[in-house]
């Protein structure tokens, strides 16, 4: 074990030295060849389901209407929200993978057949039952979209707040349609049947699905807008223009195709992890659809720059920006801080200056008056951040960390720790969540081997496997260094070659870690952990007690005492 620990230390120091040399100044790293835009406006969504009349597809599609569009987007509802499709999916390939899906031409044809373009524009221009349009919704959305900077600029102009209302026109071209196809929707019983899972291992019920998601943008460009206002717009009843509008075809541009896996499941009644009250099939279907949409929206934001929230840094002590609930900001959510800089040859490049997370999220879901309270952030990586042109961009993460390393002393061996950020579950909007930042639930596993002389079994090769769970928190001392305490409870099992018996032990652990950034999402981690063994007992293969008071730390030189660990942490 000492050799493993020494080797791990040398390896980690080697990695640190080499990676640090390649990233001498994290704040000066050019992360993209193109410019990161600092512009952001609210997009709008129309969510539609395609029903091929397959098993459960109609039920799943109907649940789409029950899941609200996220707060950061406008909702352009369409009626009906479920479109029946007589055709079958086409066999084609996406990348190197063969699959059955709808072509973009076919989906756009379905949108036009169902007058989706008309329904979106009817929402934007508040179309009435007599075919007339007005700009009430346009003005309202333009005002709501405006931020403090827009308000200040508009207030300085002759038109004042009327200029903010005009912003709504620019938002129409940010209208998107999300088409969802529940391609392969099965019950867990069918999943088990397909996998030939034995009856004793069929411990869940509910639904699983493969979901195809198609994203399109309404192409309301200048020429389309000109046709609209010339041929269809009317503020007084006009049957000719109303008829022309209804028979028109509006262009859609393909943006993204995604295929996702989703589930709405629960453990069967009587299982240790089963809920106290079983959800109904209808509730499980709702859960599947809700989970699928959340995953789809995350993918959309990750893969398309237009959907990522951006805001200028307005202060640095603490770091602040005028975004909040209106933009979908969440507690402990990650943002990159950029600066667009001009190189010697005149080229403009975007440089990442730092990485921050939200510590205070304000509820700004109202029309700005130019004095919106900012949300606050804390820095976890990068260089110096200023409020002279630097801006933030949303960069979603999974809220998961993985630490891999080795421990010497205590309960030594190779170990891995998975950390889940949980502070968001306890955060209250509008308050400072400093005590909850980087609060994590962790699960750790360890493995070690050694040769020991135990009781009447004599000298044997032993294998030690441990598992622990606990809480930890990080405190960032500056933009590259953090430390954090943790405490937990765990169990360890020792087995050996010449017997089917086992020794089960439980323990408590407490300690502290210190981490140094190698990159914004990779840290060199060192920790000191004190272990206290609570009890150790030997049992045979049937679980019958053999010895209820094994001197675990005395026999194996493990447990009670201090362990020193070193490893790498990867943030996802």
QUIDASUL-V36387 format. One record per residue. RES is the residue in one letter. OMEGA is omega in degrees with one decimal (999 if undefined). Layout:
BEGIN
<<RES OMEGA> <RES OMEGA>>
END
This chain:
BEGIN
<<X -179.8> <X 178.2> <X 179.0> <X -178.0> <X 180.0> <X 179.5> <X -179.7> <X 179.5> <X 180.0> <X -179.1> <X -178.2> <X 178.3> <X 178.1> <X 179.4> <X -178.7> <X -177.8> <X -177.3> <X -179.0> <X -180.0> <X 179.1> <X -179.8> <X -177.3> <X -173.2> <X 178.4> <X -177.8> <X -175.7> <X -177.6> <X -176.2> <X 175.4> <X -171.8> <X -179.2> <X 178.5> <X 179.7> <X -177.0> <X 172.6> <X -178.4> <X 176.3> <X -177.5> <X 176.8> <X 172.2> <X -179.1> <X 173.1> <X 176.6> <X -175.6> <X 165.7> <X -177.7> <X -177.0> <X 173.5> <X 175.1> <X -176.1> <X 177.0> <X -178.7> <X 176.9> <X -177.6> <X 174.9> <X -174.0> <X 178.5> <X 179.0> <X 179.8> <X 179.8> <X -179.2> <X -179.7> <X 179.5> <X -179.1> <X -178.9> <X -179.0> <X -175.6> <X 172.2> <X -179.5> <X -175.8> <X -174.5> <X 179.7> <X 168.9> <X 179.8> <X 173.8> <X -174.8> <X 176.0> <X 179.0> <X 5.4> <X 178.7> <X 177.0> <X -176.2> <X 177.0> <X -175.8> <X -179.2> <X -176.8> <X 175.9> <X 175.6> <X -179.1> <X 174.6> <X 179.3> <X 179.9> <X 173.5> <X -169.8> <X 178.8> <X -174.7> <X 173.7> <X 178.3> <X 174.6> <X 179.3> <X 176.7> <X 174.3> <X 177.9> <X 180.0> <X -178.2> <X -179.8> <X 179.5> <X 175.5> <X 178.0> <X 178.4> <X -179.1> <X 177.3> <X -178.2> <X 174.3> <X -177.6> <X 176.7> <X 177.9> <X -176.7> <X 177.1> <X -179.1> <X 176.2> <X 175.5> <X -178.0> <X -175.9> <X 170.4> <X -176.4> <X -178.3> <X -177.6> <X 179.1> <X 176.8> <X 179.9> <X 178.2> <X 168.5> <X -174.0> <X -177.7> <X 179.9> <X 179.8> <X 179.6> <X -177.9> <X -179.4> <X 177.1> <X 177.9> <X -176.9> <X -179.3> <X -173.4> <X 173.7> <X -176.2> <X -179.6> <X 177.3> <X -178.4> <X -178.2> <X 179.2> <X -179.1> <X -178.6> <X -179.8> <X -179.4> <X -179.1> <X -174.8> <X 177.0> <X -175.0> <X 177.4> <X 178.8> <X 178.0> <X 179.2> <X -179.5> <X -179.8> <X 179.5> <X 179.3> <X 179.7> <X -178.2> <X -177.9> <X -179.0> <X 176.0> <X 178.3> <X -177.0> <X 175.9> <X 176.3> <X -178.8> <X -173.7> <X 179.2> <X 177.5> <X -167.7> <X -175.3> <X -175.3> <X -174.9> <X 171.1> <X 177.5> <X 178.2> <X 177.5> <X 176.5> <X 178.6> <X 179.0> <X -179.4> <X -179.2> <X -179.3> <X -179.6> <X -179.9> <X -173.8> <X -175.9> <X 179.5> <X 178.7> <X -170.6> <X -179.4> <X 173.0> <X -178.4> <X -173.6> <X 169.2> <X -176.3> <X 164.1> <X -171.4> <X 173.1> <X -179.8> <X -178.6> <X 179.8> <X 179.8> <X 179.0> <X 174.4> <X -175.2> <X -179.8> <X -179.2> <X -174.9> <X -177.9> <X 177.3> <X 179.0> <X -179.9> <X 176.4> <X -177.7> <X -175.5> <X -179.3> <X -170.0> <X -172.5> <X -175.8> <X 172.7> <X 177.8> <X 173.4> <X -176.9> <X -179.3> <X -176.5> <X -179.2> <X 179.5> <X 178.2> <X 178.7> <X 179.0> <X 178.9> <X -177.5> <X -177.1> <X -177.5> <X 173.3> <X -178.3> <X -174.8> <X 173.4> <X -179.9> <X 176.7> <X -179.0> <X -170.6> <X 169.6> <X -179.7> <X 170.5> <X -173.6> <X 171.0> <X 179.9> <X -178.6> <X 169.0> <X -171.4> <X 174.7> <X 176.1> <X -179.5> <X 177.8> <X -178.3> <X 176.3> <X -177.7> <X -178.3> <X -179.2> <X 175.4> <X -179.8> <X 178.0> <X -178.3> <X 174.8> <X 176.1> <X 177.5> <X 178.9> <X 178.8> <X 178.4> <X 176.3> <X 176.6> <X 179.6> <X 178.5> <X -178.1> <X 179.2> <X 178.6> <X -179.7> <X -179.1> <X 178.4> <X 179.0> <X 179.8> <X -179.5> <X 176.6> <X 177.5> <X 179.7> <X -179.7> <X -178.4> <X -171.4> <X -176.2> <X -175.1> <X -176.0> <X -176.2> <X -179.2> <X -178.7> <X 177.9> <X 179.3> <X 177.7> <X 173.6> <X -177.1> <X 178.8> <X -177.9> <X -178.2> <X 4.1> <X 177.6> <X -174.0> <X 175.5> <X -176.8> <X 172.0> <X -179.0> <X -177.0> <X -179.4> <X 179.5> <X 178.3> <X -180.0> <X 178.2> <X 178.6> <X -179.0> <X 176.9> <X -173.9> <X 173.6> <X 170.3> <X 175.7> <X -177.3> <X 168.1> <X 175.8> <X -174.2> <X 178.6> <X 177.8> <X -177.7> <X -179.0> <X 177.3> <X -180.0> <X 177.4> <X 178.8> <X 176.6> <X -177.5> <X 176.6> <X -178.1> <X -178.6> <X 177.2> <X -176.4> <X 174.4> <X -176.3> <X 177.7> <X 175.3> <X -178.7> <X -179.2> <X 175.5> <X -176.2> <X -175.5> <X 177.4> <X 178.0> <X -175.8> <X 172.7> <X -178.9> <X -177.6> <X -178.2> <X 175.6> <X -178.4> <X 168.2> <X -175.0> <X -174.6> <X 171.4> <X -173.6> <X 178.6> <X -179.7> <X 174.6> <X -179.1> <X -177.0> <X 178.8> <X 176.7> <X -177.6> <X -177.8> <X 177.0> <X 176.7> <X -178.5> <X -178.6> <X 171.7> <X 178.1> <X 176.1> <X -175.8> <X 170.5> <X -178.7> <X -176.0> <X -178.6> <X 171.8> <X 174.2> <X 177.0> <X 174.9> <X -178.3> <X -178.6> <X -177.6> <X 173.0> <X -175.8> <X -179.2> <X 172.6> <X -171.6> <X 178.1> <X 173.0> <X -177.8> <X 175.1> <X -178.5> <X 175.0> <X -177.3> <X 178.4> <X 179.0> <X -174.7> <X -175.9> <X -178.0> <X -177.2> <X -176.3> <X -174.0> <X 176.6> <X -177.8> <X 176.2> <X -179.2> <X 174.7> <X -178.0> <X -175.2> <X -179.4> <X -176.4> <X -178.2> <X 178.2> <X 172.2> <X -170.1> <X 166.1> <X -178.9> <X 172.8> <X -176.3> <X 175.3> <X 179.9> <X -177.6> <X 178.6> <X 176.2> <X 177.4> <X 178.9> <X -176.5> <X 177.2> <X -175.4> <X 171.1> <X -176.9> <X -178.3> <X -179.6> <X -177.4> <X -177.4> <X 173.1> <X -176.4> <X 173.8> <X -178.5> <X 177.2> <X -177.7> <X -179.5> <X 178.2> <X 177.7> <X -178.0> <X -179.4> <X 176.1> <X 178.9> <X 177.3> <X 171.7> <X -177.8> <X -178.6> <X 173.8> <X -172.8> <X 177.6> <X -174.6> <X 175.7> <X 173.0> <X -179.6> <X 174.3> <X 175.9> <X 177.0> <X -178.5> <X 179.9> <X -178.2> <X 177.8> <X 175.4> <X 178.3> <X 176.0> <X 175.8> <X -179.3> <X -166.4> <X -170.0> <X -178.7> <X 172.6> <X 178.5> <X 179.4> <X 175.4> <X 178.8> <X -180.0> <X 171.2> <X -173.0> <X 168.4> <X -179.5> <X 177.3> <X -179.5> <X -179.5> <X 178.0> <X 170.1> <X -175.2> <X 176.9> <X -179.3> <X 165.4> <X 165.7> <X -178.2> <X -176.6> <X 175.7> <X 178.8> <X 168.0> <X -172.6> <X 170.2> <X -178.5> <X 174.0> <X -176.4> <X 176.0> <X -177.7> <X 173.8> <X 179.0> <X -178.0> <X 179.6> <X 178.0> <X -179.5> <X 178.9> <X 177.9> <X 175.6> <X -175.1> <X 179.7> <X -178.7> <X 178.5> <X -177.1> <X 176.9> <X 179.7> <X -176.4> <X -178.3> <X 179.4> <X 177.8> <X -170.0> <X -176.4> <X 179.9> <X -177.3> <X -171.7> <X -176.9> <X -179.9> <X 171.3> <X -172.6> <X 178.4> <X -172.6> <X 172.9> <X 178.4> <X -176.9> <X 171.9> <X -177.8> <X 178.1> <X 175.6> <X 177.5> <X -177.3> <X -177.3> <X 999>>
END
